[in-house]
Amino acid sequence: MAVPKSKVSKQRRNKRRSSVWKLTAPTVNTCPKCGAVCLPHRICKSCMTYNGRELAAQTNQ
C-alpha cells in the first residue's frame, strides 16, 4: 500500500489545484438571419430561428 513520505502542506496542495477554477469564456456566433449575437447550437432569441428554420415560441400551458 502506498504511503506518503511526508505531509503535503496546504499551500502546495492549493497550488496544485489552482488551475481547476479557471473557466473559458463561451463562444458566441452571429445569427445568419438577423445578425444578433447568440450561443452556438441554440435558438436565436431575437428572431426565433435555428438552422434556417423558424420555430414557434414555446408557451407554458
Secondary structure, 3 states (H helix, E strand, C coil): CCCCCCCCCHHHHHHHHHHHCCCCCCCCEECCCCCCEECCCCCCCCCCEECCEECCCCCCC
